Amino acid sequence: MAFLYPSFLFALAAIAVPVVLHLVQLRRAKRVIFSNVRFIQASKDLTASQRNLKELLILLCRILFIVFLVLAFAQPFLPASNAVAPADASQVAIIVDNTYSMQNVHEQQDLSLLNVASDRAKDIVGMFPASTAFKVASSNRAKHGAAVQAAEATGYLEELDFSAKQYSAVVPSAISQPAHTFILSDFQRSTFQPSELARYDSTTQVHLVPIAAAATGNVGIDSVYLEDEFIRPSAENILHVSLFNAGEEAVEGVPVKLMIEDQQVAALSVDLPPQQATEAVMNFRVNGAGAKKAYVLVEDYPVEFDNTYYFVLSPSTEVNVTEVAESPANSLQRLYQNEPFFQFTSYSAGNINYAQAGTSDIIILNGVSDLSAALAATVTNFVEAGGTVAVIPPAGGEVAGYTTLFQNLNIPASFTGATAASSKTSLAAPDPNNPFFRSIFSDYDPKMQMPAAVRSIAWNRASEDILKYRGGASFMSRFDRGSGHVYLMAAPLQEDYNALANHALFVPIMYKLAISSYKQQQALAYTLSANTIQVPAINRRQQEGVYALQKDSLAFIPEQQVRGGRLYFNTPADMDEAGFYTLQLQDSTITTLAFNYGKDESYLAQYTPDELKALVGASRQNVHVYESGDAFSVKGEFEKSYFGVKLWKYCLILCLFFLMAEIALIRFL
């Protein structure tokens, strides 16, 4: 045991005062009046015994009172077991995780984890002397530029609110190696990386304070996507909603609502098995022109930040279909011109407007017998730029141009030499689970009668087979080449080669080919952590100025670049609220974008203190992991290690105890 102020021990000489008074008191004669002399001797003996005991007890209380009063001023303490970092004279950094997972409820208190972490942090501030300087940091507030005193640090902690940013991303090495760094977090398995601790050298004592949750179950919306990118105005469209249950127990009857322009247009109830994703399908209609703000809602508590998924529905414009054929007048022209959302253009093989064809959504090579080198190069460039091409072989003619095209596109296909007189093979019934056919069949019949066709082209290793012959050979397949696609059909459309043109499947297949080529100008939604976003830019004459993202009264100017008619920008670092943002150039609104939170915070499973200790490892002697108990466990363990055990409070308590004991002895004994 040691003393902070040992000079006060000289005051123990004051013990002599009550001792002297006691001795003087014993020598004083005391007059006692008796009514009968017969009781003098007995009273004298009894009174002396009681008096001696009482005086001795009072003397002992007075001596102990003085002893513990002097010790209280001398401030005795047991020396710290870890004297590496002198806590009394250090700077202290306090990092509070205020990400959205901290909305969860604490295991011992009916408070959010953030509220508990804030209270614990204030307790930590109170452990240090008034002279200690504090640096407070959180996910959206990095108060590490200047150290503050305890009162101001407590004020920062009371202002904490939830943020979408990870605390590790905003607490860089700018915290200049304080003596102690406290990290208060739920330490999620999905986000915490022990490598984050490597930025602290051995001179900084890092204290991990886990804040344990009562439960780790959570339901949220992972993403949404359309059945196809083509949104038909005033017609049925299909939205797929991916929901997840991060908990270990199944959740039944989760209500899901689809809202468009704040009006509910669809609703359903979904059962979610534990620890997996479930897909729900919702039908909707979009009425009117222009982009529509939409969002999907689920009901879940207490973590609510991922209960809403925002996205923008933009009714599609016309699909530009360009056909290159031997003769412009054919069945495809009649087929596509019957629908108003197709803009159909047909060229003969010898009279092509290559510039116009390059702006199409899909180019259909329909039985071109002599594929020129210029057309092959145009088609190759079109696919490499992200376009879609459908190749229907000719009934005869020169195949060298197709061979060149297949080589350019790295498609392992070749002509078989089949003629109209060759034997025909029936096609197998399509797979109704194939996304290509998902919205085509209202009543699927696996025994439907299928057309027959020759096999003019053979290939293998396609990205996806859409239709097959009964023998298993490919009849129609898709080849993905970068962001572009090539659809290849094995037989010409002429009736003596292929009966598909007269089959009920022909029209929906050709419609699906064209619709699948349509690409929205912007994604349905983006995450706030997205690196680069691209949207169409307005024409060059109006490109002067700076694009900005605006939400209500907040405006954010991202890093941006315009090239190739498109605007490329990064999500601003300080933009951390999900919702709808308008992209503006000066006073003009260019488009509306939807941003959502990342999903890492939705998975609430935590590391236990023992697991954290194992992750930290024995080699990091400066990293300390506390139990997920109450504030006293953190305070007691820390003070014992770095401040030592202070005993002056116990001395003061004993001092008061003996004072009260003396009063009781004098009054009642």
C-alpha positions as CSV (number, residue, x, y, z in Angstrom):
1,M,0.0,0.0,0.0
2,A,1.2,3.5,-0.8
3,F,0.0,7.0,0.0
4,L,-0.7,9.8,-2.4
5,Y,0.0,12.5,0.3
6,P,2.2,10.7,2.9
7,S,2.9,14.0,4.8
8,F,-0.6,13.9,6.3
9,L,0.5,10.9,8.3
10,F,2.3,13.2,10.7
11,A,-1.2,14.2,11.8
12,L,-1.5,10.8,13.5
13,A,0.1,12.4,16.5
14,A,-3.3,13.8,17.2
15,I,-4.1,10.4,18.6
16,A,-2.5,11.7,21.8
17,V,-5.2,14.2,22.4
18,P,-8.1,11.7,23.2
19,V,-5.6,9.5,25.1
20,V,-4.6,12.4,27.4
21,L,-8.2,13.4,27.8
22,H,-9.1,9.9,28.8
23,L,-6.3,9.7,31.4
24,V,-7.3,13.1,32.9
25,Q,-11.0,12.0,32.9
26,L,-10.0,8.9,35.0
27,R,-8.3,11.0,37.7
28,R,-11.3,13.3,38.3
29,A,-13.5,12.6,41.2
30,K,-17.2,12.4,40.6
31,R,-19.8,13.1,43.3
32,V,-22.6,10.7,43.4
33,I,-25.6,11.3,45.7
34,F,-27.4,8.3,47.2
35,S,-30.7,8.1,49.1
36,N,-29.5,5.2,51.2
37,V,-26.0,4.4,52.4
38,R,-26.6,0.7,52.1
39,F,-26.2,1.0,48.3
40,I,-23.0,2.9,48.3
41,Q,-20.6,0.0,48.0
42,A,-22.6,-1.9,45.4
43,S,-23.2,1.2,43.3
44,K,-19.6,2.1,43.5
45,D,-18.5,-1.2,42.1
46,L,-21.1,-1.4,39.3
47,T,-20.5,2.2,38.2
48,A,-16.8,1.9,38.0
49,S,-17.0,-1.2,35.8
50,Q,-19.5,0.4,33.4
51,R,-17.6,3.6,33.4
52,N,-14.3,1.9,32.6
53,L,-15.8,-0.1,29.7
54,K,-17.6,3.0,28.3
55,E,-14.6,5.2,28.5
56,L,-12.4,2.6,26.8
57,L,-14.9,2.1,23.9
58,I,-15.2,5.9,23.5
59,L,-11.4,6.2,23.5
60,L,-11.1,3.5,20.9
61,C,-13.7,5.1,18.6
62,R,-11.9,8.5,18.9
63,I,-8.5,7.0,18.2
64,L,-9.9,5.1,15.1
65,F,-11.8,8.2,14.0
66,I,-8.6,10.2,14.0
67,V,-6.6,7.4,12.3
68,F,-9.0,6.9,9.4
69,L,-9.5,10.7,9.1
70,V,-5.8,11.1,8.7
71,L,-5.6,8.2,6.3
72,A,-8.4,9.6,4.2
73,F,-6.4,12.8,3.7
74,A,-3.2,10.9,3.0
75,Q,-5.2,8.9,0.3
76,P,-3.8,5.4,0.5
77,F,-4.0,3.1,-2.5
78,L,-2.8,-0.2,-3.8
79,P,-0.4,0.4,-6.7
80,A,-1.6,-0.3,-10.2
81,S,-0.9,-3.7,-11.6
82,N,-0.2,-2.2,-15.1
83,A,1.9,1.0,-15.0
84,V,2.8,1.1,-18.7
85,A,0.5,4.1,-19.4
86,P,0.3,6.8,-16.7
87,A,-3.4,7.4,-16.8
88,D,-3.3,10.5,-14.7
89,A,-1.4,12.6,-17.2
90,S,-2.6,11.1,-20.5
91,Q,-4.8,12.0,-23.4
92,V,-7.7,9.6,-23.8
93,A,-9.6,8.8,-27.0
94,I,-13.2,7.5,-26.8
95,I,-14.6,6.0,-30.0
96,V,-18.3,5.2,-30.0
97,D,-19.9,3.0,-32.6
98,N,-23.1,4.7,-33.7
99,T,-23.9,2.7,-36.8
100,Y,-27.4,1.5,-37.3
101,S,-26.9,-1.9,-35.8
102,M,-26.7,0.0,-32.5
103,Q,-30.5,0.5,-32.7
104,N,-30.7,-3.0,-31.2
105,V,-31.9,-3.3,-27.5
106,H,-29.3,-3.9,-24.7
107,E,-29.4,-7.3,-23.0
108,Q,-29.8,-5.8,-19.5
109,Q,-31.5,-2.5,-20.0
110,D,-34.5,-1.5,-22.1
111,L,-32.4,1.0,-24.0
112,S,-30.7,1.0,-27.4
113,L,-27.1,-0.1,-27.6
114,L,-26.1,3.4,-28.6
115,N,-27.7,4.9,-25.4
116,V,-25.9,2.3,-23.3
117,A,-22.6,3.0,-25.1
118,S,-23.0,6.7,-24.6
119,D,-23.6,6.2,-20.8
120,R,-20.6,3.9,-20.5
121,A,-18.5,6.4,-22.3
122,K,-19.6,9.1,-19.9
123,D,-18.6,6.8,-17.0
124,I,-15.2,6.4,-18.6
125,V,-14.8,10.2,-18.8
126,G,-15.6,10.3,-15.1
127,M,-12.8,7.8,-14.2
128,F,-10.1,10.2,-15.2
129,P,-8.8,13.3,-13.4
130,A,-10.1,16.7,-14.3
131,S,-6.8,17.5,-16.1
132,T,-7.2,14.7,-18.6
133,A,-7.8,15.7,-22.2
134,F,-10.3,13.7,-24.3
135,K,-10.8,13.1,-28.0
136,V,-14.3,11.9,-28.9
137,A,-15.0,10.2,-32.2
138,S,-18.0,8.4,-33.8
139,S,-19.1,7.3,-37.2
140,N,-20.3,10.7,-38.3
141,R,-18.4,12.9,-35.9
142,A,-14.6,12.8,-35.7
143,K,-13.8,15.2,-32.8
144,H,-10.2,14.1,-32.9
145,G,-8.8,17.4,-34.2
146,A,-8.5,18.9,-30.8
147,A,-8.7,17.6,-27.3
148,V,-11.4,18.8,-25.0
149,Q,-12.1,18.7,-21.3
150,A,-14.5,16.3,-19.5
151,A,-17.5,18.6,-19.6
152,E,-17.3,19.2,-23.4
153,A,-16.6,15.5,-24.0
154,T,-19.7,14.6,-22.1
155,G,-21.7,17.0,-24.2
156,Y,-20.5,15.4,-27.4
157,L,-21.5,12.0,-26.1
158,E,-25.0,13.2,-25.3
159,E,-25.4,14.4,-28.9
160,L,-24.7,11.1,-30.6
161,D,-27.1,9.9,-33.2
162,F,-27.2,7.0,-35.7
163,S,-25.1,7.0,-38.8
164,A,-24.7,4.9,-42.0
165,K,-20.9,5.2,-41.9
166,Q,-18.6,2.7,-40.3
167,Y,-16.8,4.2,-37.3
168,S,-13.5,2.6,-38.5
169,A,-13.8,4.6,-41.7
170,V,-13.9,8.0,-40.0
171,V,-11.5,7.4,-37.2
172,P,-8.2,7.4,-39.0
173,S,-4.6,7.6,-37.8
174,A,-5.3,11.3,-37.1
175,I,-5.9,10.3,-33.5
176,S,-2.3,10.8,-32.5
177,Q,-1.6,7.8,-30.3
178,P,-3.2,8.8,-27.0
179,A,-2.3,6.9,-23.9
180,H,-5.7,5.1,-23.8
181,T,-8.2,4.5,-26.6
182,F,-11.6,3.1,-25.7
183,I,-13.8,1.5,-28.4
184,L,-17.4,1.0,-27.4
185,S,-19.2,-1.2,-30.0
186,D,-21.4,-4.2,-30.6
187,F,-18.5,-5.7,-32.6
188,Q,-20.6,-7.3,-35.3
189,R,-19.2,-10.3,-37.1
190,S,-20.1,-8.7,-40.4
191,T,-18.2,-5.5,-39.9
192,F,-15.5,-5.7,-37.3
193,Q,-12.0,-6.6,-38.5
194,P,-9.2,-7.1,-36.0
195,S,-6.8,-5.6,-38.5
196,E,-8.4,-2.2,-37.6
197,L,-6.4,-2.4,-34.4
198,A,-3.1,-2.5,-36.2
199,R,-3.1,1.3,-36.6
200,Y,-2.4,1.6,-32.9
201,D,1.2,1.0,-31.8
202,S,2.3,-0.6,-28.6
203,T,2.4,2.8,-26.7
204,T,-1.4,3.1,-26.9
205,Q,-3.5,1.0,-24.6
206,V,-6.6,0.0,-26.6
207,H,-9.7,-1.0,-24.6
208,L,-12.5,-2.9,-26.4
209,V,-15.8,-2.5,-24.5
210,P,-18.5,-4.8,-26.0
211,I,-22.1,-3.7,-25.7
212,A,-24.1,-6.9,-25.9
213,A,-27.6,-7.0,-27.4
214,A,-30.6,-8.9,-26.0
215,A,-31.1,-10.7,-29.4
216,T,-29.6,-10.7,-32.9
217,G,-32.6,-11.5,-35.0
218,N,-33.4,-9.0,-37.8
219,V,-35.6,-8.8,-40.9
220,G,-34.7,-6.5,-43.8
221,I,-34.9,-5.9,-47.5
222,D,-31.8,-6.8,-49.4
223,S,-32.7,-5.6,-52.9
224,V,-35.4,-5.4,-55.6
225,Y,-35.3,-6.1,-59.3
226,L,-37.8,-6.1,-62.2
227,E,-38.9,-9.2,-64.1
228,D,-37.4,-7.4,-67.1
229,E,-36.0,-3.9,-67.4
230,F,-38.9,-2.8,-69.7
231,I,-41.5,-1.1,-67.6
232,R,-44.8,-1.1,-69.5
233,P,-46.9,2.0,-68.7
234,S,-50.5,1.1,-67.6
235,A,-49.8,-2.6,-67.8
236,E,-48.9,-5.3,-65.3
237,N,-45.3,-5.3,-64.3
238,I,-43.5,-7.7,-61.9
239,L,-41.2,-6.7,-59.1
240,H,-39.1,-9.2,-57.2
241,V,-38.3,-8.3,-53.6
242,S,-35.4,-10.1,-51.8
243,L,-36.0,-10.3,-48.1
244,F,-33.7,-11.8,-45.5
245,N,-34.0,-13.1,-42.0
246,A,-30.7,-12.7,-40.2
247,G,-32.0,-14.4,-37.0
248,E,-31.8,-18.0,-35.9
249,E,-35.6,-18.4,-35.7
250,A,-38.2,-18.4,-38.4
251,V,-40.4,-15.3,-38.7
252,E,-43.9,-15.9,-39.9
253,G,-46.4,-13.4,-41.5
254,V,-44.0,-10.5,-42.2
255,P,-46.1,-7.8,-43.9
256,V,-44.6,-6.4,-47.1
257,K,-46.0,-3.3,-48.8
258,L,-45.2,-1.7,-52.1
259,M,-45.7,2.0,-52.3
260,I,-45.5,4.2,-55.4
261,E,-45.7,7.9,-54.9
262,D,-46.8,7.2,-51.3
263,Q,-49.8,5.2,-52.5
264,Q,-50.0,1.5,-51.6
265,V,-50.3,-0.5,-54.8
266,A,-49.5,-4.1,-53.5
267,A,-49.2,-6.0,-50.2
268,L,-48.5,-9.5,-49.1
269,S,-47.4,-11.5,-46.1
270,V,-44.2,-13.6,-46.2
271,D,-42.8,-16.4,-44.0
272,L,-39.1,-16.1,-43.6
273,P,-37.0,-19.1,-42.6
274,P,-33.9,-18.4,-40.4
275,Q,-30.6,-17.2,-41.7
276,Q,-31.5,-17.1,-45.4
277,A,-33.0,-14.9,-48.1
278,T,-36.6,-15.3,-49.5
279,E,-37.9,-13.8,-52.7
280,A,-41.4,-12.3,-52.9
281,V,-43.1,-11.3,-56.2
282,M,-45.3,-8.3,-56.4
283,N,-47.4,-7.0,-59.4
284,F,-47.9,-3.4,-60.0
285,R,-48.9,-0.8,-62.6
286,V,-47.3,2.5,-63.4
287,N,-49.7,5.2,-64.6
288,G,-48.6,8.4,-66.2
289,A,-45.3,9.6,-67.6
290,G,-42.2,10.5,-65.7
291,A,-40.2,8.7,-63.0
292,K,-42.0,7.4,-60.0
293,K,-40.7,7.3,-56.4
294,A,-41.3,3.9,-55.0
295,Y,-40.3,1.9,-51.9
296,V,-41.0,-1.4,-50.3
297,L,-41.8,-1.6,-46.5
298,V,-41.6,-4.4,-44.0
299,E,-42.4,-4.2,-40.3
300,D,-39.7,-5.2,-37.9
301,Y,-38.4,-4.0,-34.5
302,P,-36.1,-2.8,-33.0
303,V,-33.6,-2.4,-35.8
304,E,-35.7,-0.4,-38.4
305,F,-33.2,1.3,-40.7
306,D,-33.4,-1.6,-43.2
307,N,-37.2,-1.8,-43.2
308,T,-37.5,0.5,-46.2
309,Y,-35.9,0.0,-49.6
310,Y,-36.2,3.0,-52.0
311,F,-36.1,2.8,-55.8
312,V,-37.2,4.8,-58.8
313,L,-39.5,3.4,-61.5
314,S,-39.0,5.0,-64.9
315,P,-41.6,4.0,-67.5
316,S,-39.7,2.7,-70.5
317,T,-39.5,4.5,-73.8
318,E,-39.8,2.7,-77.1
319,V,-37.5,-0.2,-77.8
320,N,-35.6,0.4,-81.0
321,V,-35.5,-2.7,-83.1
322,T,-33.4,-2.8,-86.3
323,E,-33.7,-5.7,-88.7
324,V,-31.2,-6.5,-91.4
325,A,-32.8,-8.9,-93.9
326,E,-32.7,-10.0,-97.6
327,S,-36.1,-8.4,-98.0
328,P,-37.5,-5.7,-95.8
329,A,-41.1,-7.0,-96.0
330,N,-41.4,-10.0,-93.8
331,S,-43.2,-11.4,-90.7
332,L,-41.0,-9.6,-88.2
333,Q,-42.0,-6.3,-89.6
334,R,-45.7,-7.1,-89.1
335,L,-45.0,-8.6,-85.7
336,Y,-43.2,-5.6,-84.2
337,Q,-45.3,-2.9,-85.8
338,N,-48.4,-4.2,-84.1
339,E,-47.1,-3.0,-80.7
340,P,-46.7,0.7,-80.0
341,F,-43.7,0.3,-77.7
342,F,-41.5,-1.1,-80.5
343,Q,-39.9,1.3,-82.9
344,F,-39.1,-1.0,-85.8
345,T,-36.7,-0.3,-88.7
346,S,-35.8,-2.8,-91.4
347,Y,-32.9,-2.5,-93.8
348,S,-32.0,-4.7,-96.7
349,A,-28.5,-6.2,-96.6
350,G,-27.2,-3.9,-99.3
351,N,-28.7,-0.6,-97.9
352,I,-27.9,-0.1,-94.3
353,N,-27.7,3.1,-92.3
354,Y,-24.9,2.0,-90.0
355,A,-25.1,5.1,-87.8
356,Q,-28.8,4.7,-87.2
357,A,-28.4,0.9,-86.6
358,G,-25.8,1.6,-84.0
359,T,-28.3,3.5,-81.8
360,S,-30.7,0.6,-81.7
361,D,-31.5,-1.5,-78.6
362,I,-31.3,-4.7,-80.7
363,I,-30.1,-5.7,-84.2
364,I,-31.7,-8.8,-85.8
365,L,-29.7,-10.4,-88.6
366,N,-32.6,-12.2,-90.3
367,G,-31.4,-14.6,-92.9
368,V,-28.8,-12.4,-94.5
369,S,-27.2,-14.6,-97.1
370,D,-24.1,-12.5,-97.7
371,L,-22.9,-10.9,-94.5
372,S,-20.4,-8.2,-95.5
373,A,-17.3,-7.4,-93.6
374,A,-18.6,-3.9,-92.8
375,L,-21.8,-5.4,-91.3
376,A,-19.9,-8.0,-89.3
377,A,-17.6,-5.2,-87.9
378,T,-20.6,-3.0,-87.0
379,V,-22.3,-5.9,-85.2
380,T,-19.1,-6.8,-83.3
381,N,-18.7,-3.2,-82.2
382,F,-22.3,-3.0,-81.3
383,V,-22.1,-6.0,-79.0
384,E,-18.8,-4.8,-77.4
385,A,-20.6,-1.5,-76.6
386,G,-23.3,-3.4,-74.7
387,G,-25.8,-4.0,-77.4
388,T,-27.9,-7.0,-78.2
389,V,-27.8,-9.0,-81.4
390,A,-30.1,-11.8,-82.6
391,V,-28.6,-14.0,-85.4
392,I,-31.1,-16.0,-87.5
393,P,-29.1,-18.0,-90.2
394,P,-29.9,-17.8,-93.9
395,A,-31.5,-20.6,-95.9
396,G,-28.4,-20.6,-98.1
397,G,-25.6,-18.5,-99.4
398,E,-22.1,-17.5,-98.3
399,V,-21.2,-18.4,-94.8
400,A,-17.7,-16.8,-94.6
401,G,-19.1,-13.6,-93.2
402,Y,-20.8,-15.5,-90.4
403,T,-17.6,-17.4,-89.7
404,T,-15.8,-14.1,-89.3
405,L,-18.5,-12.7,-87.1
406,F,-18.5,-15.8,-84.8
407,Q,-14.7,-15.6,-84.5
408,N,-14.9,-11.8,-83.7
409,L,-17.4,-12.6,-80.9
410,N,-15.6,-15.7,-79.8
411,I,-18.7,-17.9,-80.4
412,P,-18.0,-21.6,-81.0
413,A,-20.6,-22.0,-83.8
414,S,-20.4,-23.4,-87.3
415,F,-22.8,-24.2,-90.2
416,T,-23.8,-27.9,-90.6
417,G,-24.7,-27.7,-94.3
418,A,-28.3,-28.7,-93.6
419,T,-30.9,-27.9,-96.3
420,A,-34.7,-27.8,-96.5
421,A,-34.7,-31.4,-97.4
422,S,-32.7,-32.4,-94.3
423,S,-34.6,-34.2,-91.5
424,K,-36.3,-32.0,-88.9
425,T,-36.2,-32.6,-85.2
426,S,-39.0,-31.4,-82.8
427,L,-38.1,-28.9,-80.2
428,A,-38.3,-29.8,-76.5
429,A,-40.9,-27.9,-74.4
430,P,-39.4,-24.8,-72.8
431,D,-38.5,-24.7,-69.1
432,P,-41.1,-22.5,-67.4
433,N,-38.6,-21.7,-64.7
434,N,-36.2,-20.1,-67.1
435,P,-36.4,-16.3,-66.6
436,F,-36.8,-15.9,-70.4
437,F,-40.2,-17.7,-70.2
438,R,-41.3,-16.7,-66.7
439,S,-44.0,-14.2,-67.8
440,I,-45.0,-15.9,-71.0
441,F,-47.0,-18.9,-69.8
442,S,-50.3,-18.4,-68.0
443,D,-51.1,-22.1,-68.0
444,Y,-48.0,-24.2,-68.8
445,D,-48.5,-27.6,-70.4
446,P,-45.3,-29.8,-70.5
447,K,-46.9,-31.9,-73.2
448,M,-47.5,-29.0,-75.6
449,Q,-47.0,-29.7,-79.2
450,M,-43.7,-28.1,-80.3
451,P,-42.5,-27.2,-83.8
452,A,-39.8,-29.0,-85.7
453,A,-36.7,-27.5,-87.4
454,V,-33.5,-28.5,-89.1
455,R,-30.2,-27.7,-87.5
456,S,-28.3,-25.3,-89.8
457,I,-25.9,-24.1,-87.1
458,A,-24.4,-26.1,-84.3
459,W,-22.6,-24.7,-81.2
460,N,-21.7,-25.5,-77.6
461,R,-20.7,-23.7,-74.4
462,A,-23.5,-21.0,-74.5
463,S,-24.1,-18.7,-71.5
464,E,-27.7,-20.0,-71.5
465,D,-29.8,-22.4,-73.6
466,I,-33.3,-21.0,-74.1
467,L,-34.8,-23.7,-76.4
468,K,-33.4,-27.1,-77.2
469,Y,-34.1,-29.9,-79.6
470,R,-35.6,-33.1,-78.1
471,G,-32.2,-34.7,-78.4
472,G,-30.7,-32.1,-76.2
473,A,-28.9,-30.0,-78.8
474,S,-29.3,-26.2,-78.6
475,F,-31.8,-24.5,-80.8
476,M,-31.7,-21.0,-79.4
477,S,-29.0,-19.8,-76.9
478,R,-27.7,-16.6,-75.4
479,F,-24.0,-15.7,-75.4
480,D,-22.9,-13.0,-73.0
481,R,-20.0,-10.9,-74.2
482,G,-19.1,-8.3,-71.7
483,S,-22.2,-6.2,-71.2
484,G,-23.5,-7.2,-74.7
485,H,-25.5,-10.3,-75.6
486,V,-25.8,-12.4,-78.7
487,Y,-28.9,-14.7,-79.3
488,L,-28.3,-17.4,-81.8
489,M,-31.0,-19.5,-83.6
490,A,-30.1,-22.8,-85.2
491,A,-32.5,-22.7,-88.2
492,P,-33.8,-20.1,-90.6
493,L,-37.3,-18.8,-90.2
494,Q,-38.5,-20.1,-93.6
495,E,-41.3,-22.6,-93.2
496,D,-39.5,-25.4,-95.0
497,Y,-36.6,-25.1,-92.5
498,N,-38.4,-24.2,-89.3
499,A,-42.0,-24.3,-88.2
500,L,-41.5,-22.0,-85.2
501,A,-42.8,-18.9,-87.1
502,N,-46.2,-20.6,-87.3
503,H,-46.2,-21.6,-83.6
504,A,-47.9,-19.8,-80.8
505,L,-44.5,-19.3,-79.1
506,F,-43.0,-17.3,-81.9
507,V,-44.6,-13.9,-81.1
508,P,-43.7,-14.0,-77.3
509,I,-40.2,-15.2,-78.0
510,M,-39.5,-12.4,-80.5
511,Y,-41.1,-9.8,-78.1
512,K,-39.0,-11.1,-75.2
513,L,-35.9,-10.9,-77.4
514,A,-36.5,-7.2,-78.0
515,I,-37.6,-6.4,-74.5
516,S,-34.6,-8.1,-73.0
517,S,-32.4,-5.8,-75.0
518,Y,-33.8,-2.7,-73.3
519,K,-31.6,-1.1,-70.7
520,Q,-32.7,1.5,-68.3
521,Q,-30.7,4.7,-68.4
522,Q,-30.1,4.4,-64.6
523,A,-30.3,1.7,-62.0
524,L,-33.5,1.2,-59.9
525,A,-31.4,2.1,-56.8
526,Y,-27.9,2.7,-55.5
527,T,-26.2,2.2,-52.1
528,L,-24.7,5.0,-50.2
529,S,-21.4,3.2,-50.4
530,A,-21.4,2.9,-54.2
531,N,-18.1,3.9,-55.7
532,T,-19.0,5.2,-59.1
533,I,-22.5,6.0,-60.5
534,Q,-23.2,6.8,-64.1
535,V,-26.3,8.4,-65.6
536,P,-27.0,10.2,-68.9
537,A,-25.7,13.7,-69.1
538,I,-27.6,16.5,-70.9
539,N,-26.4,17.7,-74.2
540,R,-23.1,19.4,-74.5
541,R,-24.4,22.9,-74.9
542,Q,-25.9,22.8,-71.5
543,Q,-23.1,21.0,-69.7
544,E,-21.6,24.1,-68.1
545,G,-22.0,24.1,-64.4
546,V,-21.7,21.6,-61.5
547,Y,-24.1,18.7,-60.9
548,A,-25.4,18.4,-57.4
549,L,-27.5,15.9,-55.4
550,Q,-30.2,17.5,-53.4
551,K,-32.5,16.1,-50.7
552,D,-34.9,18.6,-49.1
553,S,-32.7,21.5,-48.0
554,L,-29.4,19.5,-48.2
555,A,-27.2,19.7,-51.3
556,F,-24.1,17.6,-52.0
557,I,-21.6,18.2,-54.7
558,P,-19.9,14.9,-55.7
559,E,-16.7,14.4,-57.6
560,Q,-17.9,14.3,-61.2
561,Q,-16.8,13.8,-64.8
562,V,-18.8,13.9,-68.1
563,R,-17.6,11.7,-70.9
564,G,-19.3,9.9,-73.7
565,G,-22.6,11.6,-73.0
566,R,-22.7,10.2,-69.5
567,L,-22.1,11.7,-66.1
568,Y,-19.8,9.7,-63.8
569,F,-19.7,10.7,-60.1
570,N,-18.9,9.2,-56.7
571,T,-21.3,9.3,-53.7
572,P,-20.3,12.2,-51.5
573,A,-18.6,11.1,-48.2
574,D,-21.0,13.2,-46.1
575,M,-24.2,11.9,-47.7
576,D,-25.3,9.2,-45.3
577,E,-29.1,9.3,-45.3
578,A,-31.2,6.9,-47.4
579,G,-34.0,8.2,-49.6
580,F,-34.6,10.1,-52.8
581,Y,-32.1,12.6,-54.2
582,T,-32.6,14.8,-57.2
583,L,-29.7,15.3,-59.5
584,Q,-29.6,19.0,-60.5
585,L,-27.6,21.1,-62.8
586,Q,-27.9,24.7,-61.9
587,D,-31.7,25.2,-61.6
588,S,-32.6,22.2,-63.7
589,T,-33.6,18.8,-62.4
590,I,-31.9,16.1,-64.4
591,T,-33.3,12.9,-62.8
592,T,-34.2,11.4,-59.4
593,L,-32.0,8.8,-57.8
594,A,-32.7,6.4,-54.9
595,F,-30.1,5.6,-52.3
596,N,-30.2,2.8,-49.7
597,Y,-28.1,1.7,-46.8
598,G,-25.6,-1.1,-47.2
599,K,-26.6,-4.4,-45.7
600,D,-23.6,-5.3,-43.5
601,E,-25.2,-3.5,-40.5
602,S,-28.3,-5.6,-40.9
603,Y,-26.6,-8.8,-39.7
604,L,-26.5,-8.3,-36.0
605,A,-24.5,-11.3,-34.8
606,Q,-21.8,-10.2,-32.4
607,Y,-18.5,-11.5,-31.2
608,T,-18.4,-12.5,-27.6
609,P,-15.7,-11.2,-25.3
610,D,-13.9,-14.6,-25.4
611,E,-14.1,-14.6,-29.2
612,L,-12.7,-11.0,-29.3
613,K,-9.8,-12.1,-27.1
614,A,-9.1,-15.0,-29.5
615,L,-9.2,-12.6,-32.5
616,V,-6.9,-10.1,-30.9
617,G,-4.4,-12.8,-29.9
618,A,-1.8,-13.0,-27.2
619,S,0.7,-11.0,-29.3
620,R,-1.2,-7.7,-28.8
621,Q,-0.4,-7.0,-25.2
622,N,-1.8,-3.4,-25.5
623,V,-5.3,-4.5,-26.5
624,H,-7.6,-5.3,-23.6
625,V,-11.1,-6.8,-23.9
626,Y,-13.7,-6.2,-21.2
627,E,-16.7,-8.4,-20.3
628,S,-20.1,-7.4,-21.6
629,G,-21.2,-6.6,-18.1
630,D,-22.3,-3.4,-16.4
631,A,-20.3,-0.2,-16.2
632,F,-18.8,-1.2,-12.8
633,S,-16.9,-4.1,-14.4
634,V,-15.2,-1.8,-16.8
635,K,-14.5,0.9,-14.3
636,G,-13.3,-1.5,-11.6
637,E,-11.0,-3.5,-13.9
638,F,-9.5,-0.4,-15.5
639,E,-8.9,1.5,-12.2
640,K,-7.3,-1.6,-10.7
641,S,-4.9,-1.9,-13.7
642,Y,-4.0,1.7,-14.3
643,F,-5.0,3.8,-11.3
644,G,-4.6,1.2,-8.6
645,V,-7.2,0.6,-5.9
646,K,-7.9,3.9,-4.1
647,L,-8.7,3.3,-0.4
648,W,-9.5,6.9,0.8
649,K,-13.2,6.4,0.3
650,Y,-13.2,3.4,2.5
651,C,-11.2,5.3,5.1
652,L,-13.8,8.1,5.0
653,I,-16.6,5.6,5.5
654,L,-14.8,4.1,8.5
655,C,-14.1,7.5,9.9
656,L,-17.8,8.4,9.8
657,F,-18.7,5.0,11.2
658,F,-16.5,5.5,14.3
659,L,-17.8,9.0,14.8
660,M,-21.4,7.7,14.8
661,A,-20.3,4.9,17.2
662,E,-18.8,7.4,19.6
663,I,-22.0,9.4,19.6
664,A,-24.1,6.3,20.2
665,L,-21.8,5.2,23.1
666,I,-22.1,8.6,24.8
667,R,-25.8,8.8,24.4
668,F,-27.1,5.3,25.0
669,L,-24.5,3.5,27.2
